[in-house]
Amino acid sequence: MTAEAIAREVGIITAPPGPLHSIQHLDRSPTEDGLGRPIVLGEKIAAPLSSIIIGGNQLPFLNDFQWSRLCQYREIVFARTSPEQKLRIVREFQSRGNVVGMTGDGINDAPSLKAADIGIAMSTGSDIAIEAAHVILLDSFPAIISAVAYGRLVFENLKKSIVYQFPAGVFSELMAVLVNIFLGLPLILTRFLMIVISTLIDCAPAIAMTFEKPEHDLLAVPPRNLKKDRIANPKLLIHGFVYVGLLECLPSMTMAFWYLRRVGIPFSVLFLSFGSYPPQYSAVYISNEVKTASSIYFVNLVIMQLFNLFAVRTRRRSFFQQDPVVKRRSRNLWLFVAMIFVLGNGMSTRRMLLILPSIFLLLYSMVSDDTWNLTSAV
C-alpha cells in the first residue's frame, strides 16, 4: 500500500483509483484471451494492460510465461525488492527486447546499475553506485528527461547528416569512377573535385544539420528497437543512394557529356574508348574539354545538393512546417552560413570578400535572435 501511494503521488501509476492488478492476474500457463484465441508465450497482447504492483516476496514464484505477461504492463511497481531481485528485473526486461534504465544511489543498487543498458546514479549516492553507473546526475533528477530528448534529437540529426552526404559525396563520386572503369569513359569528376566535395561541399552543411530543432515531441515516440532501428537502415540507404543519388548523378553526368558533344566530342567517341581515341580527335583537346565537363558535373552536384539540404532536413514535415528562418522552434540559420560557404568555394578571393559582410550579418542575427536582422542580411 505504501509503494502504491508513492507511485500514484509521483505519477508512475496513472490508473484511476481502485484495486490494481497483482500476481493473481498473471496466469501460470497459456490460456485464452478475450476473443477465445490461445495466448502464446512471448506474444504481444492486443491491448496493453495498465497497472500492476508486485512484491519482492512474490518474484521467486513467477515463471517465464508470467514474466512475459508482466513485462507487457505499461505501469509496473515492484515493492520491497532485494539487490538480487532488482538485478533479475533488469535482466528479465532486457531478455524481452526492452531498453532498461536503472536509477539508484545505494550499495545494493550497484549490480543492477551495472547490468542495465544505462545506469543512472545520483552524485550524493555511494561511491560504489557512482562507479557502477554510466551517467551521474549532478543537479536534479528530472534532468533525465532532457537527456533522453537530447539523445533522440542527436540520433535524428545524425540520420539527416548521413543521408545528405550519400548522393554527392558517395554515390556520384562512385559512379564517376565506375563508368570510367567499366564503360571506358573519361573520369568525369577529377580527384581534386572529389576531395573538395567530401571535405568542403558536404562537410559544412552536414555540420549545420546537427543544429536542427526537433520536428515533433521526441518524448512521445516509443523507444527504438536496438536490433532493427539502426542509424543507416536499408530504407535510409535506398533513399540516399537509389532515389536522391540517381536524381543528382544522372542529370549532372548528362550535362557534362552534353557539353562535350556541343564542343565536337560525341559520346560514341568516348564510349568504350579507355583513353584511345580516333586519329581525327586530339587527345590534348579532349583532355582539356573533359576538365571543363568535370567542372560542369561538379557545379551541378553542388547546386542540387543545396536543394537536397532543405529536402533531407525534414523527415516528417514539409518545408513550411519546419521553417528554418521565421519560426523560432525550427530556426536554423547555420544552414545559410553553410550554403554561403559552399558557394564561396567556387569563387575567387575577390568575390569571397564581397560576401563576407553577409556572413557577419547572418552570424549577428543568430546571436541577437532577431528576425529583422536576418532580413537585412539577406
VOGU-3710 file (C-alpha; in Angstrom, 3 decimals, decimal comma):
1> mtaeaiarev> 0,000/0,000/0,000  2,860/2,378/0,726  4,507/1,713/-2,653  1,197/2,219/-4,478  0,546/5,510/-2,678  4,003/6,873/-3,525  3,747/5,654/-7,149  0,435/7,479/-7,579  1,812/10,634/-5,998  4,843/10,872/-8,300
11> giitappgpl> 2,920/9,837/-11,425  4,250/6,332/-12,021  0,713/4,968/-11,728  -1,915/6,931/-13,665  -4,762/4,402/-13,411  -7,996/5,583/-11,725  -8,279/4,953/-8,008  -9,155/1,370/-7,285  -7,605/-2,064/-6,966  -4,579/-2,649/-9,190
21> hsiqhldrsp> -3,589/-5,901/-10,832  -1,436/-8,198/-8,766  0,215/-11,605/-9,053  -3,249/-13,210/-9,076  -3,858/-11,704/-12,526  -0,793/-13,453/-14,002  -1,745/-16,931/-15,221  0,952/-19,535/-14,775  0,251/-21,179/-18,169  -1,074/-20,011/-21,560
31> tedglgrpiv> -4,840/-19,619/-21,629  -7,287/-17,907/-23,956  -7,625/-14,191/-24,434  -10,883/-12,248/-24,538  -11,555/-13,377/-28,107  -11,127/-17,051/-27,347  -7,700/-17,319/-29,014  -4,852/-19,179/-27,286  -2,127/-16,957/-25,842  1,366/-17,944/-26,971
41> lgekiaapls> 4,360/-17,433/-24,707  6,020/-14,108/-25,549  3,176/-12,945/-27,798  2,199/-9,289/-27,520  -1,307/-8,752/-26,191  -3,685/-6,666/-28,275  -4,429/-4,017/-25,635  -1,538/-3,294/-23,216  -2,575/-3,773/-19,628  -2,437/-0,711/-17,424
51> siiiggnqlp> -1,026/-1,031/-13,910  0,222/-3,812/-11,677  2,068/-3,998/-8,362  4,279/-6,929/-7,352  6,026/-7,534/-4,034  9,564/-8,778/-3,798  8,448/-11,852/-1,902  6,319/-12,829/-4,924  9,054/-12,589/-7,573  10,660/-16,019/-6,921
61> flndfqwsrl> 7,364/-17,724/-7,779  6,979/-16,197/-11,277  7,654/-18,460/-14,261  8,679/-17,388/-17,791  5,111/-17,029/-19,024  4,176/-14,842/-16,082  7,253/-12,673/-16,637  6,270/-12,262/-20,300  2,789/-11,162/-19,278  4,162/-8,903/-16,557
71> cqyreivfar> 6,558/-7,108/-18,930  3,626/-6,099/-21,146  2,062/-3,879/-18,490  2,549/-0,164/-19,074  2,928/0,736/-15,383  4,654/-1,694/-13,038  5,602/-1,171/-9,398  7,942/-3,550/-7,573  7,856/-3,169/-3,799  10,402/-4,343/-1,208
81> tspeqklriv> 12,930/-5,910/-3,571  16,380/-7,218/-2,691  19,546/-6,467/-4,739  19,282/-9,915/-6,397  15,656/-9,263/-7,336  16,482/-5,843/-8,795  19,119/-7,474/-10,954  16,636/-10,107/-12,132  14,066/-7,430/-13,009  16,620/-5,695/-15,216
91> refqsrgnvv> 17,618/-8,916/-16,971  14,038/-10,120/-17,471  13,115/-6,907/-19,272  16,309/-6,941/-21,338  15,707/-10,539/-22,434  12,392/-9,420/-23,938  13,886/-6,711/-26,124  13,452/-3,747/-23,799  15,964/-0,975/-23,157  16,355/-0,689/-19,403
101> gmtgdginda> 17,443/2,363/-17,446  18,195/1,882/-13,763  18,478/4,655/-11,177  19,882/4,197/-7,699  22,242/5,614/-5,119  22,913/2,785/-2,660  25,366/-0,067/-2,448  22,600/-2,598/-3,107  21,795/-0,870/-6,415  25,279/-1,396/-7,865
111> pslkaadigi> 24,655/-4,814/-9,537  21,520/-3,659/-11,351  23,134/-0,313/-12,279  25,971/-2,209/-13,939  23,677/-4,666/-15,747  21,225/-2,069/-17,099  21,594/-0,570/-20,574  22,131/2,748/-18,857  22,743/3,035/-15,126  21,972/6,424/-13,581
121> amstgsdiai> 23,355/7,336/-10,155  22,978/10,442/-8,035  26,039/12,482/-7,165  25,081/12,201/-3,497  24,976/8,387/-3,658  27,522/5,830/-2,562  30,886/5,549/-4,278  30,102/2,015/-5,448  26,863/3,137/-7,132  28,657/6,029/-8,839
131> eaahvillds> 31,402/3,695/-10,063  28,892/1,180/-11,477  26,662/3,758/-13,209  27,013/5,095/-16,755  25,540/8,532/-16,000  25,824/10,585/-12,807  23,205/13,280/-12,114  24,861/16,337/-10,603  21,816/18,589/-10,378  18,242/17,297/-10,406
141> fpaiisavay> 16,525/14,020/-11,195  14,258/15,492/-13,960  17,444/16,130/-15,963  16,988/12,548/-17,225  14,069/13,791/-19,346  16,243/16,414/-21,033  18,986/13,844/-21,586  16,592/11,407/-23,297  15,158/14,137/-25,532  18,624/15,418/-26,431
151> grlvfenlkk> 19,874/11,914/-27,209  16,937/11,250/-29,531  17,480/14,585/-31,269  21,157/13,761/-31,860  20,143/10,391/-33,314  17,641/12,037/-35,704  20,096/14,723/-36,809  22,805/12,132/-37,434  20,439/10,380/-39,845  19,830/13,646/-41,688
161> sivyqfpagv> 23,546/14,392/-41,959  24,322/10,901/-43,243  21,586/10,800/-45,877  22,635/14,284/-47,051  26,193/13,118/-47,795  25,213/9,954/-49,681  24,124/11,389/-53,078  27,129/13,574/-53,949  29,890/12,577/-51,558  29,447/8,838/-52,099
171> fselmavlvn> 27,146/7,812/-54,952  28,022/10,459/-57,575  31,753/10,071/-56,965  31,495/6,288/-57,115  29,506/6,373/-60,372  32,130/8,620/-61,989  34,785/6,021/-61,171  32,651/3,028/-62,212  31,768/4,407/-65,658  35,453/5,149/-66,159
181> iflglplilt> 36,473/1,581/-65,287  33,700/-0,451/-66,918  32,495/1,786/-69,800  35,838/3,278/-70,784  34,578/6,858/-70,402  36,952/9,573/-69,186  36,914/10,324/-65,460  34,139/12,889/-65,468  34,980/14,103/-61,935  38,604/14,841/-61,155
191> rflmivistl> 40,223/13,571/-57,981  40,696/17,099/-56,703  36,988/17,889/-57,065  36,136/14,635/-55,291  38,226/15,800/-52,346  36,512/19,212/-52,417  33,055/17,588/-52,313  33,966/15,257/-49,466  35,833/17,748/-47,287  34,159/21,094/-48,026
201> idcapaiamt> 30,932/20,919/-50,011  29,287/18,168/-47,972  31,037/18,742/-44,663  29,801/22,247/-43,815  26,059/21,632/-44,450  26,256/18,274/-42,659  27,655/20,048/-39,592  24,944/22,706/-39,843  22,343/19,933/-39,892  23,378/18,875/-36,384
211> fekpehdlla> 21,837/22,122/-35,095  18,372/21,175/-36,352  15,485/21,548/-33,908  13,138/18,587/-33,249  10,309/18,109/-35,731  7,908/16,672/-33,147  7,612/15,751/-29,499  10,578/13,409/-29,111  9,366/12,055/-25,787  6,073/10,889/-27,343
221> vpprnlkkdr> 7,895/8,456/-29,635  8,352/4,901/-28,304  11,950/3,804/-27,660  13,667/2,452/-30,744  14,436/-1,205/-31,254  18,189/-1,626/-30,865  18,218/-4,637/-33,209  16,263/-3,033/-36,047  16,368/0,763/-35,753  19,924/1,488/-36,866
231> ianpkllihg> 21,240/4,859/-37,960  21,880/3,674/-41,523  18,999/1,252/-42,104  18,058/-0,137/-45,556  15,343/2,488/-46,023  17,836/5,284/-45,433  20,387/3,721/-47,795  17,828/3,264/-50,575  16,679/6,859/-50,196  20,211/8,260/-50,246
241> fvyvgllecl> 21,693/6,052/-52,977  18,925/4,884/-55,287  16,493/7,793/-55,148  18,404/11,027/-54,456  21,720/9,634/-55,728  20,365/8,830/-59,183  18,375/12,052/-59,197  21,580/14,055/-58,790  24,103/11,892/-60,622  22,307/11,186/-63,908
251> psmtmafwyl> 21,319/14,801/-64,757  24,771/16,068/-63,782  26,515/13,442/-65,886  24,151/14,123/-68,781  25,010/17,829/-68,688  28,724/17,053/-68,684  28,603/14,753/-71,732  26,149/17,066/-73,489  28,742/19,826/-73,197  31,369/17,535/-74,738
261> rrvgipfsvl> 29,017/16,802/-77,608  28,486/20,523/-78,196  32,240/21,140/-78,453  32,621/18,401/-81,036  33,295/15,308/-78,949  30,341/12,901/-79,414  29,545/10,286/-76,828  30,254/7,474/-79,305  33,915/8,542/-79,406  34,249/8,303/-75,631
271> flsfgsyppq> 32,199/5,146/-75,077  34,448/2,083/-74,555  37,475/4,107/-75,664  39,572/3,562/-72,499  41,730/6,554/-73,476  42,278/5,511/-77,120  40,545/7,957/-79,472  40,280/8,058/-83,320  43,130/9,878/-85,120  40,947/12,836/-86,079
281> ysavyisnev> 40,413/13,700/-82,404  43,236/15,326/-80,494  43,889/13,667/-77,129  45,067/17,005/-75,688  41,895/18,753/-76,837  39,707/16,026/-75,376  41,630/16,136/-72,093  41,137/19,908/-71,774  37,434/19,727/-72,571  36,925/16,846/-70,164
291> ktassiyfvn> 38,283/19,082/-67,404  35,633/21,663/-68,267  32,975/18,942/-68,335  34,209/17,806/-64,939  33,601/21,315/-63,606  30,086/21,229/-65,056  29,454/17,915/-63,320  30,806/19,392/-60,096  28,722/22,591/-60,252  25,533/20,633/-60,980
301> lvimqlfnlf> 26,153/18,438/-57,951  26,798/21,460/-55,735  23,592/23,245/-56,773  21,477/20,105/-56,435  22,987/19,386/-53,035  21,833/22,802/-51,814  18,270/21,840/-52,662  18,850/18,418/-51,128  19,923/20,169/-47,938  16,411/21,534/-47,415
311> avrtrrrsff> 14,821/18,279/-48,535  16,543/15,988/-46,017  16,347/18,330/-43,015  12,653/17,495/-42,588  11,932/13,778/-42,444  8,346/14,058/-41,165  7,200/17,580/-42,010  7,102/19,866/-45,009  9,489/22,763/-45,545  6,850/25,298/-44,473
321> qqdpvvkrrs> 6,013/23,421/-41,280  9,718/23,295/-40,345  10,627/26,797/-41,489  14,372/27,432/-40,937  14,095/31,224/-40,738  10,957/32,691/-39,165  9,701/30,117/-36,654  11,877/30,023/-33,551  11,082/26,386/-32,725  12,520/25,269/-36,097
331> rnlwlfvami> 15,015/28,049/-36,835  18,468/27,016/-38,050  20,370/29,907/-39,598  23,577/27,899/-39,739  22,180/26,309/-42,900  22,515/29,609/-44,759  26,031/30,156/-43,442  26,918/26,692/-44,758  25,329/27,489/-48,133  27,360/30,689/-48,455
341> fvlgngmstr> 30,474/28,722/-47,527  29,698/26,103/-50,195  29,090/28,691/-52,898  32,168/30,630/-51,817  34,417/27,643/-52,503  33,822/28,095/-56,217  34,547/31,819/-56,197  37,739/33,806/-56,435  39,228/35,567/-53,406  37,855/38,928/-54,549
351> rmllilpsif> 34,317/37,576/-54,786  34,692/35,861/-51,438  35,484/39,222/-49,840  32,244/40,624/-51,239  30,105/38,099/-49,366  31,911/38,422/-46,032  29,578/41,252/-44,838  26,589/38,990/-45,414  28,227/36,230/-43,386  28,878/38,603/-40,477
361> lllysmvsdd> 25,283/39,870/-40,621  23,959/36,317/-40,529  26,159/35,486/-37,543  24,983/38,623/-35,774  21,338/37,765/-36,436  21,851/34,334/-34,859  23,418/35,848/-31,751  20,768/38,556/-31,349  17,908/36,181/-32,281  16,266/38,969/-34,258
371> twnltsav> 14,400/38,116/-37,444  14,703/41,692/-38,755  18,475/41,470/-38,672  18,243/38,336/-40,777  16,014/40,152/-43,272  18,548/42,941/-43,633  21,321/40,388/-44,030  19,525/38,643/-46,875
//
